[in-house]
Every structure is written in C-alpha cells, then in structure tokens.
Amino acid sequence: MAERSLQGYAGYLPKNQFLQVLRWLSGLALLSASFEALAFLLRTTRKVRVELSERRISVHRQLTILGKPVRETHAEFPVSSVRAVVSHSRYPYVYLIAGAFALVLGAVLGIRWFSQGLGSADVWAISVGLFFLLAGISFDLLLNLLVPGLKKHHCLDIYLQGGPDQRIAGLDEAELSQWLTALRNETSAVS
C-alpha cells in the first residue's frame, strides 16, 4: 500500500461534555484562550503529520516556538486499535451567525438612521443609514462567498484503544477524504 499522509496542527479534543461546560462556567476557558493568545505572540505552532502505511498509523508532532523546533514526538498505532474516526468541519455555523448578525445590525441601524434622516430632511443621516444597510448586506454576502472557498477548516478525530485520542485540525477536505478512504480500505483488509 502506498503511504498516505495528512498534515495539519494539533487541536484540542474535549473529553467530557459536562467538564467542558464546567470549564466555561468557571472561567478556565478564558484563561486557556489567554494562553493561546500568548502562544500566538510567541509564534508557537503545533504541527502534526499523520501517516497511514502497512496497517499502522504514525503520528509525528512538532512543537515550535519563535520558529525553532523545541520538541518532536513520534507514536505508532496499529490500525486495529482504531475505535472510531470522526471527520467534521470546524465551527460550521460561526460564519452563518456572524453574517446574519451583520445583516440584522446593518438593517436595524440603517433603517433607523435612514428614517430619521427622511423625517428631518438630513442628507447626512440618510447617507449614514444607507451606509449601515449596505455594509451589513455586503459583510453577509462576503462571508457567504469567501467562507466556502476556505480549504483548510476540517478536523479529524481519531479515537484509539489503549492510546491517546488525537485531533488534527486545519486539513484540506479532498486530502482528508482520500485518507479516510485509504483507512477504510486498510481496516477492511484487517477484518
């Protein structure tokens, strides 16, 4: 079998939904986000490469800070140890919600300013109202046109028996589909 590989970055894989809610309510999620912001300022990356070859899954991880490799790890798992594989799009509704919010905000502010401008015959208020209305519509349209063109916003979650579960984010949909097909073929050969 030819070697198949995926390259992305390490993502956070939540273990328990109750603990996730508790994490958000306690403020630990905000603390975690501040550490992520600090890591971004330090140009920290957590690259992951997953390879599928000869009934084995190899996971290579590399941590870099300020562009220099700090730590590299390598782990191998037999394909038979895979309990489940889940592929999904990251934050699929964020763009829809942001676009709808911009559209509603632009419509409310635009109509309000426009109607006040008409009532007082103020050209400036009419112009501001039209600007808000067009800005809301434009932002919503821009999100609807650009977001489907984003290639690398898919995740792969690999759940293993007797090993740490893995999340690889920032994957291309076509490469992910090919890798999953190769994994399906490999697992059917193992069965």
BELCORBEL-V417482 format. One record per residue. SS is DSSP state (H for helix, E for strand, L for the rest). Layout:
SS + SS
This chain:
L + L + L + E + E + E + E + E + E + E + L + L + L + L + L + L + H + H + H + H + H + H + H + H + H + H + L + H + H + H + H + H + H + H + H + H + H + H + H + H + H + L + L + L + E + E + E + E + E + E + E + E + E + L + L + E + E + E + E + E + E + E + E + E + E + L + L + E + E + E + E + E + E + E + E + E + E + E + H + H + H + E + E + E + E + E + E + E + E + L + L + L + L + H + H + H + H + H + H + H + H + H + H + H + H + H + H + H + H + H + H + H + H + H + H + H + H + H + H + H + L + L + H + H + H + H + H + H + H + H + H + H + H + H + H + H + H + H + H + H + H + H + H + H + H + H + H + H + H + L + L + L + L + E + E + E + E + E + E + E + L + L + L + L + L + E + E + E + E + E + E + L + H + H + H + H + H + H + H + H + H + H + H + H + H + H + H + H + H + H + L
